[in-house]
Amino acid sequence: MEKFSYADGAIVYEGDFCKKTNYDISNRVMTARFDGMGGISAYAVVNKWDFLECYYDQMSVNGEPFDIYSPKRVEMAGRTEKIYTSFGGADITVTQFADPDTNAVFQEFEVYAASGDVEFENTANFGLNITSWMKNFFSSRFSLSTLSRLVFGTLAAEIKGHKKRENDGKKLVIRNTVIENFYFDIAVSAPAEALEENHLYVNQFTARVRIPEGGRGKIRIVVSAGTRGDFSDTDVAVAFDNFDTHLAAAKEYADNIPVPQTCKTEFEKAYYKSLYNCAESMYKEVARFKGFIAGMVYQSPARTYYRDGYWTAISLLKNRPELVRNEILTLARGINRDGRCPSAVKSNFKNWWGDHYDSPSFFAILLYDYVRHTGDESVLREKWRGKTILDAAERVVEKLSEYADETALLYKRGPYNRRDWCDNVFREGYCTYDEALYAAALNALAGLNASKPDKAAKYALRAEKVKKAINEILWDPELGYYVNYKNENHTEKNLSIDTVTTILYGIAPRDRALSVLKKMEAVLESKNNTVQKAGDFGTLSVFPFYKPNASVVLKSSLPYYYHNGGDWPYQSAAYAYAKLMYGMDYRYPLTRWFEYNISKCNFTPVEFFAPPHADGSLLQGWSALGQIAFDHPEGEFFSASNAEKK
């Protein structure tokens, strides 16, 4: 029977060895997934391809294949997964980890001979994802030079593969240069040998260790994939020789996650560590690109989103402000000269889906929050297109203001407008979520221009006009909350969790804020909503579901899926924080999504989910937002200076 618990900041799973317990990890250059059986089920490097198609690990004791129904205990924390199991008179501990900066996965099999002499053997075999390389080749790197190589046949010579073996008596090193300069290298403890190989690479190797009764023995493996000669290039032989240093770095990282004193229980400590690790693990550096990618499946091409980046960054403002500063500078490079702001900025600083309605506001708010929390005003003077970062913040908000009409509200133009976070729903007209962010951005500019009272007053006055219009046009007194969006032809009256921005940023007066929160508690918290049929799984992002089929597209076409009712942990956390601001019980939206996903063996924060449908990406940066609740009220994160809080 499966069992889930928490200990010393780690998530703990107990069950049969054959049950995969996938655990996603990431550092500044790579992402990987450990499968809880000693294998590596995914490996990718930022801006490159998904290297692994499969990876199988086989253990044996005294010639007997390991019984995969043996019980195991798995501990997951930081960038480390540790497996404890026993078989054939041997106690086996499998440790898999990555350190903060090295492009490599490290594995250690430590065996204790509990009763009698033991010969332990581990054999691994794998397949590389050549299809992913081809996709990356044609979509990301296809150019005249690569076309020429195809035409004249020189590329074919680079796809033959090159294999090299080195053995110094302490370790076997297998160097596979598979395609072009892409490599997949292995270093493994001696005695070891390479086994099967195909025409491109060695794809199987084995190692063994003999241990007298009462003794201990180890097999160590280092795996690295990347491109020779660039930022990803890692020598597995050197990494193997420094294995203990890398192990210490991984342990130090997990141990030093700054868990606040407000985390009292083992669950709270594991929750906080998991979320903190998620946020920091999304930070990547590729040349001049320094920022937070969204999640595991958002790294090729590497890009940082204005909205994802904002919610990820504020959860690290307290402890890693230097990373937030870098995020701001990277986002600034994606702003057009005229102030248009895309959904995201790619690592080459080209736009990813341009001209979004929420991106400009998030940039201004993040800049203000960074300065407000750190006191570092030097970032305002950093260069941007011959001007400054402060100029950039003003430029994006002024460009966004061009969408405002005589009401002072932004009007999202076009019947198929889905250019904000809710990009699977067409929300034409006045959208409460975007309007609240716009008001907050104007307030942020007022704060950033505090040394220029006249200018600050003008921004504050504009913010007040937007705030007043939101409360006059988008508030529905009969419903007791702000409508989702409205235009001349349609008013979407379902309750959307993203309207919580009206509370976080001080748009809603106290009575209306409390009304909204009570409605969300009754309607969006699934434990209280007896109409929806998915059960007690978390917090719905919207309810009732969108009725006009033409208003939703792709995944959101289905009830409970994506923006049409799925639980988005970052939105649940924002809502929980709003409840905390007003002294309400916030525990359910803050933690239910986490507990529910642990029971599903999703051991890192998920992008979105709901029972009827497939889960979103794991190790999703903005899903780390819930950790900020443990720093309230000292860590007040939102610039809601006008909020009538408790």
SULSULBEL-V969649 format. One record per backbone hydrogen bond with DSSP energy under -1.0 kcal/mol. NH is the residue of the N-H (numbers start at 1). CO is the residue of the C=O. E is the energy in kcal/mol with one decimal. If there is no record, write none. Layout:
nh=NH co=CO e=E
nh=NH co=CO e=E
This chain:
nh=3 co=14 e=-2.1
nh=5 co=12 e=-2.3
nh=7 co=10 e=-2.0
nh=10 co=7 e=-2.2
nh=11 co=76 e=-2.6
nh=12 co=5 e=-3.0
nh=13 co=74 e=-2.6
nh=14 co=3 e=-2.3
nh=15 co=72 e=-1.7
nh=17 co=70 e=-2.5
nh=18 co=68 e=-1.9
nh=19 co=16 e=-1.6
nh=21 co=35 e=-2.0
nh=23 co=34 e=-2.7
nh=25 co=32 e=-3.0
nh=27 co=30 e=-2.3
nh=28 co=100 e=-1.8
nh=31 co=44 e=-2.8
nh=32 co=25 e=-2.6
nh=33 co=42 e=-2.0
nh=34 co=23 e=-2.6
nh=35 co=39 e=-1.8
nh=41 co=33 e=-2.0
nh=44 co=31 e=-2.6
nh=46 co=29 e=-2.5
nh=47 co=299 e=-2.7
nh=48 co=45 e=-2.5
nh=51 co=43 e=-2.1
nh=53 co=127 e=-3.2
nh=54 co=127 e=-1.6
nh=56 co=125 e=-3.2
nh=58 co=123 e=-3.0
nh=60 co=121 e=-2.0
nh=61 co=64 e=-2.2
nh=62 co=119 e=-3.0
nh=64 co=61 e=-2.0
nh=66 co=59 e=-2.5
nh=70 co=67 e=-2.0
nh=72 co=15 e=-2.6
nh=73 co=84 e=-2.0
nh=74 co=13 e=-3.1
nh=75 co=82 e=-2.8
nh=76 co=11 e=-2.5
nh=77 co=80 e=-2.1
nh=80 co=77 e=-2.1
nh=81 co=96 e=-2.6
nh=82 co=75 e=-2.7
nh=83 co=94 e=-3.0
nh=84 co=73 e=-2.7
nh=85 co=92 e=-2.6
nh=87 co=90 e=-2.5
nh=90 co=87 e=-1.6
nh=91 co=112 e=-2.5
nh=92 co=85 e=-3.2
nh=93 co=110 e=-2.7
nh=94 co=83 e=-2.5
nh=95 co=108 e=-2.8
nh=96 co=81 e=-2.6
nh=97 co=106 e=-2.2
nh=98 co=79 e=-1.1
nh=104 co=102 e=-1.9
nh=105 co=223 e=-2.9
nh=106 co=97 e=-2.8
nh=107 co=221 e=-2.7
nh=108 co=95 e=-2.3
nh=109 co=219 e=-2.9
nh=110 co=93 e=-3.0
nh=111 co=217 e=-3.1
nh=112 co=91 e=-2.7
nh=113 co=215 e=-2.4
nh=114 co=89 e=-1.4
nh=114 co=112 e=-1.4
nh=115 co=89 e=-1.6
nh=118 co=211 e=-3.0
nh=120 co=209 e=-2.8
nh=121 co=60 e=-2.2
nh=122 co=207 e=-2.8
nh=123 co=58 e=-3.0
nh=124 co=205 e=-2.6
nh=125 co=56 e=-2.1
nh=126 co=203 e=-1.9
nh=127 co=54 e=-2.1
nh=129 co=51 e=-2.9
nh=130 co=128 e=-1.5
nh=133 co=129 e=-1.3
nh=134 co=130 e=-2.3
nh=135 co=131 e=-2.3
nh=136 co=132 e=-2.5
nh=137 co=133 e=-2.7
nh=138 co=134 e=-2.3
nh=139 co=135 e=-2.5
nh=140 co=136 e=-2.2
nh=141 co=136 e=-1.2
nh=147 co=143 e=-2.4
nh=148 co=144 e=-2.4
nh=149 co=145 e=-1.8
nh=150 co=146 e=-1.8
nh=151 co=147 e=-2.6
nh=152 co=148 e=-2.6
nh=155 co=149 e=-1.7
nh=158 co=155 e=-1.1
nh=159 co=156 e=-1.2
nh=162 co=177 e=-2.7
nh=164 co=175 e=-1.9
nh=166 co=173 e=-2.5
nh=168 co=171 e=-1.5
nh=172 co=188 e=-3.1
nh=173 co=166 e=-3.4
nh=174 co=186 e=-3.2
nh=175 co=164 e=-3.2
nh=177 co=162 e=-3.1
nh=178 co=182 e=-2.0
nh=180 co=158 e=-1.6
nh=182 co=179 e=-3.1
nh=183 co=226 e=-2.6
nh=184 co=176 e=-2.4
nh=185 co=224 e=-2.8
nh=186 co=174 e=-2.6
nh=187 co=222 e=-2.3
nh=188 co=172 e=-2.5
nh=189 co=220 e=-2.2
nh=190 co=170 e=-2.1
nh=193 co=206 e=-2.1
nh=195 co=204 e=-3.1
nh=198 co=201 e=-2.5
nh=203 co=196 e=-1.4
nh=205 co=124 e=-2.3
nh=206 co=193 e=-2.1
nh=207 co=122 e=-2.2
nh=208 co=191 e=-1.7
nh=209 co=120 e=-2.5
nh=211 co=118 e=-3.3
nh=214 co=113 e=-3.2
nh=215 co=212 e=-2.6
nh=217 co=111 e=-2.2
nh=219 co=109 e=-1.9
nh=221 co=107 e=-2.6
nh=222 co=187 e=-2.7
nh=223 co=105 e=-2.6
nh=224 co=185 e=-2.2
nh=226 co=183 e=-1.6
nh=228 co=181 e=-2.4
nh=230 co=227 e=-1.5
nh=233 co=230 e=-1.7
nh=239 co=235 e=-2.3
nh=240 co=236 e=-2.6
nh=241 co=237 e=-2.1
nh=242 co=238 e=-1.4
nh=243 co=240 e=-1.8
nh=246 co=242 e=-1.9
nh=247 co=243 e=-2.5
nh=248 co=244 e=-2.4
nh=249 co=245 e=-1.9
nh=250 co=246 e=-2.1
nh=251 co=247 e=-2.3
nh=252 co=248 e=-2.8
nh=253 co=249 e=-2.2
nh=254 co=250 e=-1.9
nh=255 co=251 e=-2.8
nh=256 co=252 e=-2.0
nh=259 co=257 e=-2.1
nh=263 co=260 e=-1.8
nh=264 co=262 e=-1.0
nh=269 co=265 e=-2.2
nh=270 co=266 e=-2.3
nh=271 co=267 e=-2.9
nh=272 co=268 e=-2.6
nh=273 co=269 e=-2.5
nh=274 co=270 e=-2.5
nh=275 co=271 e=-2.3
nh=276 co=272 e=-3.0
nh=277 co=273 e=-2.6
nh=278 co=274 e=-1.8
nh=279 co=275 e=-2.3
nh=280 co=276 e=-2.5
nh=281 co=277 e=-2.4
nh=283 co=280 e=-1.5
nh=284 co=291 e=-3.2
nh=285 co=28 e=-1.4
nh=286 co=289 e=-2.5
nh=289 co=286 e=-2.3
nh=291 co=284 e=-2.0
nh=293 co=282 e=-2.6
nh=296 co=618 e=-1.2
nh=298 co=295 e=-1.8
nh=304 co=345 e=-2.3
nh=306 co=343 e=-1.8
nh=309 co=305 e=-2.3
nh=310 co=306 e=-1.5
nh=311 co=307 e=-2.2
nh=312 co=308 e=-2.3
nh=313 co=309 e=-2.8
nh=314 co=310 e=-2.4
nh=316 co=313 e=-2.0
nh=320 co=316 e=-3.3
nh=323 co=320 e=-1.2
nh=324 co=320 e=-1.2
nh=325 co=321 e=-2.4
nh=326 co=322 e=-1.8
nh=327 co=323 e=-2.0
nh=328 co=324 e=-2.2
nh=329 co=325 e=-2.0
nh=330 co=326 e=-2.3
nh=331 co=327 e=-2.7
nh=332 co=328 e=-2.2
nh=333 co=329 e=-1.1
nh=334 co=331 e=-1.5
nh=335 co=332 e=-1.5
nh=336 co=340 e=-2.3
nh=339 co=336 e=-1.8
nh=343 co=352 e=-1.0
nh=343 co=353 e=-2.6
nh=344 co=352 e=-1.5
nh=345 co=304 e=-2.3
nh=346 co=350 e=-2.6
nh=347 co=302 e=-1.9
nh=349 co=346 e=-2.5
nh=352 co=344 e=-2.1
nh=356 co=341 e=-3.1
nh=357 co=419 e=-2.8
nh=362 co=358 e=-2.2
nh=363 co=359 e=-2.1
nh=364 co=360 e=-2.0
nh=365 co=361 e=-2.7
nh=366 co=362 e=-2.7
nh=367 co=363 e=-2.1
nh=368 co=364 e=-2.1
nh=369 co=365 e=-3.0
nh=370 co=366 e=-2.6
nh=371 co=367 e=-2.2
nh=372 co=368 e=-3.0
nh=373 co=369 e=-2.3
nh=374 co=370 e=-2.4
nh=375 co=371 e=-2.6
nh=377 co=375 e=-1.4
nh=380 co=377 e=-1.2
nh=381 co=378 e=-1.3
nh=382 co=379 e=-1.1
nh=384 co=387 e=-2.0
nh=387 co=384 e=-2.8
nh=389 co=382 e=-1.6
nh=390 co=380 e=-1.8
nh=392 co=388 e=-1.9
nh=393 co=389 e=-2.3
nh=394 co=390 e=-2.2
nh=395 co=391 e=-2.8
nh=396 co=392 e=-2.4
nh=397 co=393 e=-1.6
nh=398 co=394 e=-2.4
nh=399 co=395 e=-2.3
nh=400 co=396 e=-2.3
nh=401 co=397 e=-2.0
nh=402 co=399 e=-1.3
nh=403 co=400 e=-2.1
nh=404 co=401 e=-1.9
nh=405 co=409 e=-2.0
nh=408 co=405 e=-2.0
nh=411 co=403 e=-2.3
nh=412 co=429 e=-2.9
nh=417 co=414 e=-1.0
nh=420 co=418 e=-1.2
nh=423 co=421 e=-1.9
nh=425 co=422 e=-1.5
nh=426 co=551 e=-3.0
nh=427 co=417 e=-2.2
nh=429 co=412 e=-2.6
nh=430 co=486 e=-2.6
nh=432 co=484 e=-1.7
nh=435 co=431 e=-2.5
nh=436 co=432 e=-2.5
nh=437 co=433 e=-1.7
nh=438 co=434 e=-2.2
nh=439 co=435 e=-2.4
nh=440 co=436 e=-2.2
nh=441 co=437 e=-2.4
nh=442 co=438 e=-2.1
nh=443 co=439 e=-2.2
nh=444 co=440 e=-2.2
nh=445 co=441 e=-2.2
nh=446 co=442 e=-1.8
nh=447 co=443 e=-2.1
nh=448 co=444 e=-2.5
nh=449 co=445 e=-1.3
nh=450 co=447 e=-1.3
nh=452 co=449 e=-2.6
nh=456 co=452 e=-2.7
nh=457 co=453 e=-2.4
nh=458 co=454 e=-1.6
nh=459 co=455 e=-2.0
nh=460 co=456 e=-2.4
nh=461 co=457 e=-2.4
nh=462 co=458 e=-2.1
nh=463 co=459 e=-2.3
nh=464 co=460 e=-2.1
nh=465 co=461 e=-1.8
nh=466 co=462 e=-2.0
nh=467 co=463 e=-2.6
nh=468 co=464 e=-2.6
nh=469 co=465 e=-2.2
nh=470 co=466 e=-2.5
nh=471 co=467 e=-2.0
nh=472 co=468 e=-1.5
nh=473 co=469 e=-3.0
nh=474 co=470 e=-2.0
nh=476 co=481 e=-1.9
nh=480 co=476 e=-2.5
nh=481 co=476 e=-1.0
nh=483 co=474 e=-2.7
nh=484 co=492 e=-1.7
nh=486 co=430 e=-1.9
nh=487 co=490 e=-2.5
nh=492 co=485 e=-2.6
nh=495 co=543 e=-2.4
nh=497 co=541 e=-3.0
nh=499 co=496 e=-1.8
nh=500 co=497 e=-1.7
nh=501 co=498 e=-1.4
nh=502 co=499 e=-1.9
nh=503 co=500 e=-1.4
nh=504 co=500 e=-2.4
nh=505 co=501 e=-1.9
nh=506 co=503 e=-1.5
nh=507 co=502 e=-2.0
nh=508 co=502 e=-2.6
nh=513 co=509 e=-2.9
nh=514 co=510 e=-2.5
nh=515 co=511 e=-1.8
nh=516 co=512 e=-2.8
nh=517 co=513 e=-2.5
nh=518 co=514 e=-2.3
nh=519 co=515 e=-2.2
nh=520 co=516 e=-2.6
nh=521 co=517 e=-2.2
nh=522 co=518 e=-1.9
nh=523 co=519 e=-2.5
nh=524 co=520 e=-2.1
nh=525 co=520 e=-1.4
nh=526 co=538 e=-2.7
nh=528 co=525 e=-2.1
nh=529 co=525 e=-1.1
nh=530 co=528 e=-1.0
nh=537 co=535 e=-1.2
nh=540 co=524 e=-3.0
nh=543 co=495 e=-1.6
nh=551 co=548 e=-2.2
nh=552 co=549 e=-1.2
nh=553 co=424 e=-2.3
nh=556 co=553 e=-1.3
nh=557 co=554 e=-2.2
nh=558 co=555 e=-1.5
nh=560 co=564 e=-2.5
nh=561 co=558 e=-1.8
nh=564 co=561 e=-2.6
nh=566 co=562 e=-1.0
nh=567 co=609 e=-3.0
nh=572 co=568 e=-2.6
nh=573 co=569 e=-2.3
nh=574 co=570 e=-2.1
nh=575 co=571 e=-2.4
nh=576 co=572 e=-2.5
nh=577 co=573 e=-2.5
nh=578 co=574 e=-1.9
nh=579 co=575 e=-2.1
nh=580 co=576 e=-2.2
nh=581 co=577 e=-2.3
nh=582 co=578 e=-1.1
nh=583 co=580 e=-1.6
nh=584 co=579 e=-3.0
nh=590 co=586 e=-1.5
nh=591 co=587 e=-2.3
nh=592 co=588 e=-2.7
nh=595 co=591 e=-2.3
nh=596 co=592 e=-2.7
nh=597 co=593 e=-1.9
nh=598 co=594 e=-2.2
nh=599 co=595 e=-1.9
nh=601 co=598 e=-1.9
nh=602 co=597 e=-3.1
nh=607 co=617 e=-2.7
nh=609 co=567 e=-1.3
nh=613 co=610 e=-1.9
nh=616 co=608 e=-2.7
nh=620 co=605 e=-2.1
nh=621 co=294 e=-2.8
nh=623 co=620 e=-1.2
nh=624 co=621 e=-1.8
nh=625 co=622 e=-1.5
nh=627 co=624 e=-1.6
nh=628 co=625 e=-2.1
nh=629 co=626 e=-1.4
nh=630 co=627 e=-1.4
nh=631 co=628 e=-1.7
nh=632 co=629 e=-1.1
nh=635 co=631 e=-4.5
nh=636 co=633 e=-1.3
nh=640 co=638 e=-2.1
nh=641 co=639 e=-1.3
nh=643 co=640 e=-1.8
nh=645 co=643 e=-1.4
nh=646 co=581 e=-1.2
